[in-house]
Amino acid sequence: MREIVFFDGTCGVCNDFVIRTASSDPTGRFWYAPLGGQTAKECDVQETNSVVVLVEQEDTDGTCFSLMRSKAVLYLMRRQDGRWTRGIAKFLSWVPCPILDIFYHGFALMRHKLPRSGRRVAEATFAERILP
């Protein structure tokens, strides 16, 4: 199974989230690609203002499904190593997704104004898992 995390490559908060997700993924389960990149175009990802997780199933028909916005974030949080992160994701999974998406949308509107750590995904130790 291949799972690709599409993210806004120009967003510092998004870069930090991807770096944190990758550092909690020692098995290399996830691959990463910017939303405006070649891989996003090839996978026909239409969303440009969200975190998107595309999951390709290993079954015979090769079906895919995608998760966006809060569903994608919760999916990634549930698969991280940290007990706190998984606990927060479990707690938030009780909140209906339309409500979580309201908060996600509000955060997305101001994410470029938030302070950044200065770290870039392209410079990270998992650079081999970054798709164009």
C-alpha positions as CSV (number, residue, x, y, z in Angstrom):
1,M,0.0,0.0,0.0
2,R,1.3,3.4,-0.9
3,E,0.2,6.5,0.9
4,I,1.0,10.0,-0.4
5,V,0.6,13.1,1.7
6,F,0.1,16.2,-0.4
7,F,0.8,19.5,1.3
8,D,1.1,23.2,0.6
9,G,4.8,23.5,0.0
10,T,4.8,27.2,0.5
11,C,3.3,27.0,4.0
12,G,5.8,26.9,6.9
13,V,3.2,25.3,9.3
14,C,2.5,22.6,6.6
15,N,6.2,22.0,6.3
16,D,6.5,21.6,10.0
17,F,3.6,19.2,10.1
18,V,5.1,17.0,7.4
19,I,8.5,17.0,9.1
20,R,6.8,15.9,12.4
21,T,4.7,13.3,10.6
22,A,7.8,11.9,8.8
23,S,9.9,11.8,12.0
24,S,7.1,9.7,13.6
25,D,7.0,7.3,10.6
26,P,10.2,5.2,11.0
27,T,8.9,2.5,8.6
28,G,8.5,5.0,5.7
29,R,4.8,4.3,5.2
30,F,4.1,7.8,3.9
31,W,5.5,9.6,0.8
32,Y,5.2,13.4,0.5
33,A,4.5,15.7,-2.5
34,P,3.6,19.4,-2.8
35,L,0.1,20.2,-3.9
36,G,1.4,22.2,-6.9
37,G,3.9,19.5,-8.0
38,Q,4.1,17.0,-10.8
39,T,2.9,14.1,-8.6
40,A,-0.3,16.0,-7.6
41,K,-1.0,16.7,-11.3
42,E,-0.4,13.0,-12.2
43,C,-2.7,11.9,-9.4
44,D,-5.3,14.5,-10.4
45,V,-5.4,16.2,-7.0
46,Q,-7.8,19.1,-7.4
47,E,-7.5,20.5,-3.8
48,T,-5.0,23.3,-3.5
49,N,-5.7,24.6,0.0
50,S,-5.6,21.5,2.2
51,V,-3.7,18.5,3.4
52,V,-4.6,15.5,1.2
53,V,-3.8,11.9,1.8
54,L,-4.1,9.6,-1.2
55,V,-4.1,5.9,-0.3
56,E,-3.6,3.3,-3.0
57,Q,-4.9,-0.1,-1.9
58,E,-3.0,-3.3,-2.5
59,D,-6.0,-5.2,-3.8
60,T,-6.3,-6.4,-7.3
61,D,-8.3,-3.5,-8.8
62,G,-5.9,-0.9,-7.5
63,T,-8.5,1.3,-6.1
64,C,-7.6,4.6,-4.3
65,F,-9.3,6.8,-1.8
66,S,-8.4,10.2,-0.6
67,L,-8.9,12.0,2.6
68,M,-8.9,15.8,2.9
69,R,-8.8,18.5,5.5
70,S,-9.5,17.4,9.1
71,K,-10.0,13.7,8.0
72,A,-6.5,13.7,6.5
73,V,-4.9,15.3,9.6
74,L,-6.7,12.9,11.9
75,Y,-5.6,9.9,9.7
76,L,-2.0,11.1,9.9
77,M,-2.1,11.8,13.7
78,R,-3.5,8.3,14.4
79,R,-0.6,6.7,12.6
80,Q,2.2,8.6,14.5
81,D,4.3,7.1,17.2
82,G,3.5,9.6,20.0
83,R,1.0,8.5,22.6
84,W,-0.3,12.1,23.0
85,T,-0.8,12.7,19.3
86,R,-2.8,9.5,18.9
87,G,-4.8,10.3,22.1
88,I,-5.7,13.8,20.8
89,A,-6.7,12.2,17.4
90,K,-8.8,9.7,19.2
91,F,-10.5,12.4,21.2
92,L,-11.1,14.6,18.1
93,S,-12.5,11.7,16.2
94,W,-15.6,12.1,18.3
95,V,-16.2,15.5,16.9
96,P,-18.2,15.5,13.6
97,C,-16.0,16.2,10.6
98,P,-18.1,19.2,9.4
99,I,-17.4,20.9,12.7
100,L,-13.7,20.0,12.6
101,D,-13.5,21.3,9.0
102,I,-14.8,24.7,10.1
103,F,-11.8,24.9,12.4
104,Y,-9.5,23.5,9.7
105,H,-10.7,26.1,7.3
106,G,-10.2,28.9,9.8
107,F,-6.7,27.7,10.5
108,A,-6.0,27.4,6.7
109,L,-6.9,31.0,6.2
110,M,-4.3,32.2,8.7
111,R,-1.5,29.6,8.4
112,H,0.7,31.8,6.2
113,K,0.7,34.5,9.0
114,L,1.8,32.1,11.7
115,P,5.5,31.9,12.8
116,R,7.6,29.3,11.1
117,S,10.4,27.1,12.4
118,G,12.5,27.7,9.3
119,R,12.7,24.0,8.5
120,R,12.0,23.0,5.0
121,V,10.8,19.6,3.8
122,A,13.3,19.5,1.0
123,E,16.1,19.7,3.5
124,A,14.8,17.0,5.8
125,T,16.4,13.6,6.5
126,F,13.6,11.8,4.7
127,A,14.3,13.6,1.3
128,E,14.2,10.2,-0.5
129,R,10.4,10.0,0.2
130,I,9.7,13.4,-1.3
131,L,8.0,13.2,-4.7
132,P,8.2,16.0,-7.3
